[in-house]
Amino acid sequence: MAKTSERSARTGNAKVMSRTDLTARLVGKLKHEEAVIGGIGNTNFDLWAAGQRPQNFYMLGSMGLAFPIALGVALAQPERRVIALEGDGSLLMQLGCLSTIAMLAPKNLTLIVMDNGIYQITGGQATPAAAGADLVAIARGSGIAESAWAADEEDFERLVEAALAATRPHLIAAHIDDKPAAAVTHRDPVQVRERFMRGIGVRAAP
Ligand SMILES: Cc1ncc(C[n+]2csc(CCOP(=O)(O)OP(=O)(O)O)c2C)c(N)n1
C-alpha cells in the first residue's frame, strides 16, 4: 500500500483531513433544505453526527449507493440541491454511476468522496485507491469535468460553495485520515426513509 505522503503527492499534495470536520463544514453551509445522502460507512455516521436534518438520507447496508440515490433525488427534484457523501471503497464498487451522472448532467448534484484508502468500517483493509486509483481522474474520465481534490479545509469549503452554485455536476474528493466517526447512525431504516420523504416534501406528516 502506498504511504499517505505518496498518495498525497499523486493527488496534488492534497492535505490529509478529518472527515468529521469536513462533514460539519459542509452541513454548516446548507441553508436551503438541501438533500444530503450519506453512503454506508463512516460518511453516514459523520453526517448523522453533524446534525439529523430531515433532508438527510442515511444509506444502510449496501456499498456504492449514495451517488445513485442522490442522482435519483436530483432528477426528481431539480429545484433542490442534492449532495452525496461516499467512501472511496464504496465508490470504487459502483464506478458506473459516474458516467451515468455525467451523461444525465443534473444541474443540482454535488458528489463528495471521502478517501482514506481503506475499507475502514470492516477492519481497515486497503482499497484500490491506496494502490493508485485516483478517483478524481476516474471522475474526469467518466465525463464529470468539474472534479477536484480539496487541497485543504479552506479549499474544500471553496469547492463546496462553487458546487452549490453550479449548473452541472461537481465531484469533490478529500484525503481523510483513519479516525473513527463521531457517532453511529441509529439503525431504523423505516424511520430513516419516512423522515427523509417528509423532509423533501413527498410525504405528508402523519
Ligand atoms: C455490496 C457490499 N459489499 C460489502 C459490504 C461490507 N462492507 C460494509 S462497509 C464496507 C467498507 C466501506 O468502505 P468505504 O466506502 O471506503 O468507507 P469507510 O469504511 O472507509 O468509511 C464493506 C466492505 C457491504 N455492506 N456491501
The ligand as a MOL file (V3000), in Angstrom:
LIG
                    3D

  0  0  0     0  0            999 V3000
M  V30 BEGIN CTAB
M  V30 COUNTS 26 27 0 0 0
M  V30 BEGIN ATOM
M  V30 1 C -22.0760 -4.7400 -1.5660 0
M  V30 2 C -21.3720 -4.7890 -0.2420 0
M  V30 3 N -20.1660 -5.4080 -0.1220 0
M  V30 4 C -19.5300 -5.4540 1.0780 0
M  V30 5 C -20.1150 -4.8960 2.1780 0
M  V30 6 C -19.3710 -4.9190 3.5470 0
M  V30 7 N -18.8900 -3.5600 3.8390 0 CHG=1
M  V30 8 C -19.6580 -2.6690 4.5230 0
M  V30 9 S -18.9220 -1.1890 4.7060 0
M  V30 10 C -17.5410 -1.7160 3.8970 0
M  V30 11 C -16.3710 -0.7860 3.7100 0
M  V30 12 C -16.7590 0.5730 3.1750 0
M  V30 13 O -15.5770 1.2540 2.7740 0
M  V30 14 P -15.6160 2.7720 2.3750 0
M  V30 15 O -16.7500 3.0390 1.4800 0
M  V30 16 O -14.2580 3.1540 1.8860 0
M  V30 17 O -15.9420 3.5390 3.7230 0
M  V30 18 P -15.1440 3.5710 5.1430 0
M  V30 19 O -15.4820 2.2860 5.8400 0
M  V30 20 O -13.6810 3.7090 4.8550 0
M  V30 21 O -15.7380 4.7450 5.8330 0
M  V30 22 C -17.6590 -3.0520 3.4880 0
M  V30 23 C -16.6290 -3.8250 2.7640 0
M  V30 24 C -21.3820 -4.2720 2.0030 0
M  V30 25 N -22.0300 -3.7040 3.0350 0
M  V30 26 N -21.9890 -4.2230 0.8000 0
M  V30 END ATOM
M  V30 BEGIN BOND
M  V30 1 1 1 2
M  V30 2 1 2 3
M  V30 3 2 2 26
M  V30 4 2 3 4
M  V30 5 1 4 5
M  V30 6 1 5 6
M  V30 7 2 5 24
M  V30 8 1 6 7
M  V30 9 2 7 8
M  V30 10 1 7 22
M  V30 11 1 8 9
M  V30 12 1 9 10
M  V30 13 1 10 11
M  V30 14 2 10 22
M  V30 15 1 11 12
M  V30 16 1 12 13
M  V30 17 1 13 14
M  V30 18 2 14 15
M  V30 19 1 14 16
M  V30 20 1 14 17
M  V30 21 1 17 18
M  V30 22 2 18 19
M  V30 23 1 18 20
M  V30 24 1 18 21
M  V30 25 1 22 23
M  V30 26 1 24 25
M  V30 27 1 24 26
M  V30 END BOND
M  V30 END CTAB
M  END
